[in-house]
Amino acid sequence: MIELKDFSIGYGARRLLSDVSLSIPGGCLTALVGRNGTGKSTLLRSIAGLNRNYSGDILVDGNVLNHLPPQRLAKMLAFVSTERTRIPYLKCEDVVAIGRAPYTNWIGHIQDMDREIVAKALSLVGMEAYAGRTMDTMSDGECQRVMIARALAQDTSVILFDEPTSFLDMPGRYELCSLLGRLAHEEGKCIFFSTHELDIALKMCDKVAVLDSTSLEIYDAGELRDSGLIEQIFSINL
Ligand SMILES: Nc1ncnc2c1ncn2[C@@H]1O[C@H](COP(=O)(O)OP(=O)(O)OP(=O)(O)O)[C@@H](O)[C@H]1O
């Protein structure tokens, strides 16, 4: 699980989050919602160890993030960003095999077990037929699935995604969220992802973390649906 303790972050004089203390539990699919520019990517990048310019503490499975060596963190936490990633010349199975890097031996050779994990990860995101293709000949949605497979192959207890559904079609969005829910429930993973899709957050997630005006609160999705808070923050009628 992820814990934030007195966590604050901002850029220059602008505070994005102030004195946030909360837990994002394991075994749950948790969505992160908030208006544009409120700091969702900044928060996810901080938890992934890519932005250390914060005060307070982030704990991953009880360990203070800043004390974790990168090799150990890579076995605990995977992160898929929003960036369009197209790695030319490498086959999809090789891209997904990068997720096995924290576990491969010192010369980086993958073993049969790693190959099985890679094949399973590709199959979980419906991309097994693309194993031998290179990403420069694939659509954004297909590339995004491969990057999600890479995170699954990393076999971590925490997985963070920044807008994982952004390039996927409607059935693909629901399939991905069902898969993430299954991984959270069946394998006890802590899965935390940002999204602008409120229907997915409210209907398919266990919990929803709401980022609004430097505060971050976490709710059970059902409780939030009935509270009217979402309509208030986003000024909409659901
Ligand atoms: N490196 C940076 N330096 C200065 N300001 C930044 C930097 N990165 C982001 N910001 C600003 O911080 C704010 C939060 O950015 P962030 O990308 O975390 O928001 P977000 O909630 O993920 O937004 P969106 O929903 O639009 O993706 C924005 O106003 C952005 O312009």
The ligand as an ORCA input file, in Angstrom:
! r2SCAN-3c Opt
* xyz 0 1
  N       7.947     20.951    -14.024
  C       7.020     21.871    -13.758
  N       7.354     23.138    -13.429
  C       6.413     24.067    -13.139
  N       5.085     23.818    -13.143
  C       4.689     22.577    -13.470
  C       5.622     21.533    -13.782
  N       4.942     20.395    -14.052
  C       3.635     20.726    -13.926
  N       3.488     22.014    -13.575
  C       2.215     22.703    -13.300
  O       1.670     22.116    -12.125
  C       0.258     21.979    -12.266
  C      -0.126     20.524    -12.051
  O       0.352     19.762    -13.160
  P      -0.019     18.227    -13.294
  O       0.483     17.778    -14.621
  O       0.452     17.514    -12.094
  O      -1.627     18.304    -13.266
  P      -2.717     17.197    -13.648
  O      -3.750     17.237    -12.553
  O      -2.075     15.900    -13.925
  O      -3.314     17.837    -14.964
  P      -4.138     17.183    -16.195
  O      -5.444     16.696    -15.644
  O      -4.338     18.361    -17.084
  O      -3.292     16.103    -16.797
  C      -0.115     22.518    -13.633
  O      -0.603     23.832    -13.462
  C       1.187     22.505    -14.396
  O       1.223     23.554    -15.325
*
